[in-house]
Amino acid sequence: MLTSVDTELLRVLADPLRLKIVTLLAHETLCTTHLVAETGARQTNLSNHLRVLREAGVVETEPCGRFTYYKLRPDVIEAVAGSFSALAAAARTTRATDTKRSCP
């Protein structure tokens, strides 16, 4: 069953720019400068999206001199994926047993 935490996380990840950021960070740790270059977003817009991702627990920061690097937290993505896997498993069971509620 999806929880309110899952639905909030889905809302956070549903934004196209945030999903692009998450996809990029799945492959390497990047600083804001790299993310601006990769996404074409303005730095202030990107910073706002990174804040949302950080507050949702999707990314974590790593200071490095005057730069801040961002890393994806795979455990958070795995948790949401696990919720969807559980839904898919329940749907498979329902289909296999033809479980249906009778009409009144």
Secondary structure as UniProt FT lines:
FT   HELIX           4..14
FT   HELIX           16..25
FT   TURN            26..27
FT   STRAND          30..31
FT   HELIX           32..39
FT   HELIX           43..55
FT   TURN            56..57
FT   STRAND          59..64
FT   TURN            65..66
FT   STRAND          67..72
FT   HELIX           74..97
//
